Amino acid sequence: MARVLVTNAGGRNVVSAVRSLGRKGIDVVCAAESKLSICFFSKYCKQRLLYPSPEQNPDEWMGWLIKELSNNSYDMIMPISDECFRLISKHKDTLSKYTKVPVPDYSIWMRARDKAETLKLAIEQGIPCPQTRFITDLKQVQEIGDEMDFPLVIKPRQSCGSRGIVYVHTKKELLDNYERIHAVYSFPMIQEFIPAGGNAYGVSLLFNKDAEPRAIFAHKRLREFPVYGGPSTLRESVHKPELVEMSIKLLKSINWYGVAMVEFKEDPRDGRCKIMEINPRFWGSLPLSIVAGVDFPYLLYEMAVNGDVKPVMNYPEGIRCRWLLLGDILHFLTNPNRFKMKPSFFSFSKNNRQDDFISWKDPGPTFGFLIIALIGLFNIKKWKHVFFRN
């Protein structure tokens, strides 16, 4: 029986990966830091494992992982979060002695995760991107405040979920906020602000060991939380061949292997889509691609185990999927135009409206989420993590 170890079982996008593999008859072993992890409630979770924190105790976590892989038989390990991905990529050669490890080499992964390196690479490849200043000395911030037009965006080179991003409207705000963000995220970039009015897109891809694309999928963001910019809460499948071409060109230039998503934002001033970043791992909107027929987790498994996979390049447009609990609810509550949104928040009946993890066929994760949410209702620290991102 095929067997896969999946990390970060507390993540909502991980539920889709677990279901994807489980529906194909693969035994999925879910691992996480906490007993209260939503994947542990899925009927497709065959075994539950607890591990030390990869962020706080990376050496201890790696020791746990090597012990688990050496003592048990796994066909593949599937990392999900940035930190697990980073550690597994860094120790890829050691871990490959025990199982398939379908991730890029460490230097390649680190370059893709660094937003500044991504933009420098895009500039080299002739791919449109926002006007950006790369800071190496705090003295540069003063000069940039005199040179660039406001508003500006202070953006960490390495972060996720829009954390650490600050919008500034004056030179004083720039100077006051830059040092504060720099103390947490070393030398963040300073970037021009792309006005509202343009669409945001994501291009998801799977590459084989020869850096050839084996699966593609594009989506358009319809809603997100926080409302001003964050993970998508409702999105729709689209065909954007020009963005797919740019994404392939970008990732091939660094010899990419495995999964990644490239994010773009349309600039309403000139109508051009500009690259924002690479997500060098599974992404939050993963459920949509699976619903639309591009099953990235299973394709990754097939490619890792068999060496390659038949390309999947076609999918239907107009398929929608949303993160109702709690992303879209929070979007609704914080959006001043909540009753004028199109599509309406209250539109549940359309055949093409799927949910990220609410499922009658596998209801456990939904009940698990509600239990976890109830337990964490009075956890001030957790709510601050949700609402305050810098």
N, C-alpha and C positions, 0 to 999 in steps of 0.2 A: 504493500500500500504506500502510495506517494505521501510524503510528509514534509510540511513547510513550517518553519519558525517565523512568526510575525511579531515584530517589536511594537511598542507604543500602543498597546491594546486599549488605552483610554481615549484615543482620538476618534472623532466622528468619521473621518474619511477612512480610517482603518476598518470600520465595520464593513464598508463596501468591498475592501480587499479580501477580508475574511469570507464574506458571502460568495464573492467571485470564485475563490479557490474551492470552498466547500461544496458549491453546487456542481463542481466538476468531479466530485468524489475524492478530493485531496484532504487528508487529515491536516487540520490547521491547529498548530500549537500557539496559543496567544500568550505573550509575555508583557508585563507592565510593572510599574513601581507599586501600584496600589491594588488591593483586593477589590476596590470599587472602581472597576474599569468596564466601560460599556460592552466591549467585545466579549468579556467573560460571560455575559448574559445571552450570547448568540447560540443558537442550536448548532451552528457550524464550528464552534470552538470545542475541539476534542480534548484539549488539556490546557490548564491554566498554570502559568509560572510567574513567580515574583522575582524581581531583580533589584539590585541597588541602583541608586540614581546615577545615570550616565553623566549628568551635568555636574553633580557634586562629588561623585566618586568614580571618575572615569577608569582608573586602574582597577578598582574593585569590580566595576561592571564588566570590563574586558576579561578579567579572570573568571567571572561567573559564566560569561558567554563561551569561552574556550572550554571550560569544564563541561558545560551543557552539550556542546557540539561533539566533543571527544567521547562523551559517555553515551550518546544517543545517536541514532541514525536519522539524518535530515537530508532531503533532496536539495533544499535551498533555504537560505535565510533572506527575509524580506524586511529591511529596515525602513522606517517611515519618517521619524523626526530628524531634524537637522543634526542633533548631537549623536544619535545612534548611527546615522548615515556617515557622519564624519569619522567616528571611531572605527566603524567597519571598513570604510574606505582606507583609512590609515593603516589598518592591520589586515588588509585584504590578502596578502600573500600567506600569512599564518593561517587565517580562517579558511582559505581555499583548500587546505589539506584535509578539511573535515566535511565540506559541503560546497555547493555552488554559491558564488557570491557575485551576483550580477550588478556590480557598481563600477563606476569609472575609477581610474587611478587617483590617488589622493591629491596630487598636484593639480590635476584637471578639475576635480570636484571643488577644491578650494577656490580655484580661479572663477568657476561658474557661480559660486555662492557669493563672491565679492562683487557687489553692485558696481563699484568703481571699475573693476577689471572688466566686467561685462560691457560697460559703456565704452571703455577704451577699445575693446575688441570690436564693438559695433562700429565705432568710428573708423577703425582700420578696414572693416569690410564694407564701408559705404552704406551702412544701415542707419536710417534717421533716428536721432535721439534728442532729448531735451538739452539745451545749453547747460553745461555742467562745469563746475570748478572742483578740482581735486586738491584737497588741502593736505599739505605736509608740514606747515608751520602756522601757528595761531596768528602770527602777524598778517598772514594773507587775508584773514577774515575782514579786517579793517579796510583793506584795499578793495575787496570784492563789494563791500557795502557802498563804495563810491562808484563802482564800475557797472554793476548790474541793476536792472530795473526791478522794483518791487511790485508785487509780492514775490518772495523766494521760498524755497523749501529746503530745510535742513534734513538730510536723509542719511541714516547710518549705512555704512558699507555692508554690514552683516546684521540682519535682523529679520523677523518674520511677523506676519499679521499686522503690518503697518506700525509696529512698535518703534518708538524713538523718532518718528517723523513729526516735524514741527513746521508750521506755516508762519512766516514772519512778514510784517508789512512795513517796517521801518528799520533803519540802520541800528537804532538802539535795541529793538527786539532781536535783531540778528546777533548782535554782540552779546546780549544778555543770555540768549538761549543757546548759542553755539557752545560756550564753555560748559554749560550744564549737560548738554547732550554728549559732548566730547568726554566728559568724566565717566560716562557709562559705555558709550560706543566710540572708540578711539577714531579721531579725525573723520567725522562724517562729511559727506559731500555737501556742496551748496548748489542747488539746481533751480532753473527757472520754473515758475509755476505755470502749468498748463491749465487754462481756464476750463470751467465746466461747460458742458454742451457737446462734448465729443464722446463717442463710445469707447468702452474698454474691452479688450479682447485677450484671450489666452489661447496659445497654441501648444497642445500636448503632443509629445513625441516619444517613440521608442526607437533606439538605435542598437544595431548589433555590434559585434566586436570589430567589424571593419568600418565602423562609423557610418553605416548605411541605414537610412530610415526604414523601419519595419511597421510602424503604425503612426497615424497622424489623426488629430482631432482638434477642431477649433470651436470656441464658444464666445458668446458675447455676454457681458455682465448686464443684468437688468436691474439688480439691486445689490446693496452691500451694507455691511456694518463694520465700523461706524459709517454713517451716511456720507461723510466727507471723504471716505476712502478707507477700505479695509477688505477683509475676505468677502467674497460674493455670497449673497443669501438667496438669490434667484438668478439663474443664467439659462442661456438658450444655445443650442447647437447651430452653427453657421458654417458656410464655406467661404474661406478667405485665402485663396491660393497665393496672393502676393505676400501675406504674412507667413504662410507656411514655407514659402520659398526662402524668405529672409531667415526664418528660424532654423531651417535645415542648413543654410549657408553658415550661420553663426556657430552652431553646434559641431558641424563637420570640421570647422577650422581649428577646434581644440580636440578633435578625435574623441568625441563623446561616445559613451557606452551606457545603455540602460535607459531609464525614464527621465524626463525633464519637462517643464512647462516654461514657455517664453511669454512674458506679458507685454502687451502694447496698449498705448492710450492714444486716441485720436485727438489731434490738436484742432479745435474748431477755427483757429485763426488761418490755417492753411489747408486743412482737410487731410493732412498726412498723419499716418499712424507711426508713433515713435516708440522705440523699445524702452521699457522701464526696468526690467530685471529678468533673471532666469531663476526659476525654482528648481534646483537640482535634485529633486526627490519627488515622491508622490504629492499631489496638490489637494487643496481642500475641495475643489469642484470635481474630484475624481468620480463621484457617483453618476454625474451626467454622462460622461463618456461611456461608462458601462451600460447605462440605460439605452444609449443610442447605438450600442452594438460594437463599440471599440473597447474590448475588455482588457485594459492594460495589465492588471495584475496577473491574469491567466496567460496572456501573451508573453509577459516577462518570464513566467515560470517555464513555459514551453521553450522559449529561446535559451534560457539558462540550462535546462536539462538536455535539450536536443541539439544545441549549438546554433540554431537559427529558427526562424518561423516565417510562414508565408505572409507577405505584406497585407496589411489591412488599411486601405487608403480611402474607403468610401463609407458614408454614413448619411442618414437622413437629416435634413435641416428642420428647424422649428421644434425640436424636442426640448422640453423644459424640465428643470429639476430644481428644487429649492430646499434650503436648510431652514425648516420651520422652527424647530426647537434648538436653540433659542434665537438664532441669527435673524430670521425674517420677522419674528415678533419684536425683537429689539429695534430693528430697522423701522417697523411701523410705529412703535412707541416714541421714537426719537426724530421721526421725519415730520417737519411742520406741515407738509403737504400730504399727510398720510391718507386722506380721503379722496385725493385726486390722482393717486398713483395709477399708472397704466403699465402692465396689467394690475387690476385691483388686488389688494392683499386678500380679499375675501373670495377670490376666484379659485375654488377647489375642485370644480366639477369637470374641467377639461380633461380629455383622454391623455393629452401630452403633458400633464402636470404630475411629475413624480416627486418623491421626497428623498432626501439624502439618506435617511436611515429608518424612518417610520415604515414598517412593513407588516402586513397581516401574516405573511408567510414565515416571518422570523420576528415576532413581536418582542422577544426578550430584550434587545438593546434599548427599545423605547421605554419599557418598564424600568430597565436599569438606569437610564438617564433620569427618569422622574424620581427614582429613589435617591440617586446621587445628588440631584438638584435639591431635593427636600432636606437631605442631611447637610448640604452646604448653604442652605438658605441664609444662615446667620454668620457665614464666614466672610467678614469684611474684606480680608485680604484677597479672597477669590473674586469678589465683585469689583474691587479696585482694578484687578488684572483684566477684567472684561471691559470696563468703561474707560480706564485711564491708560493710554498707550505710550506715554512719554514722560 
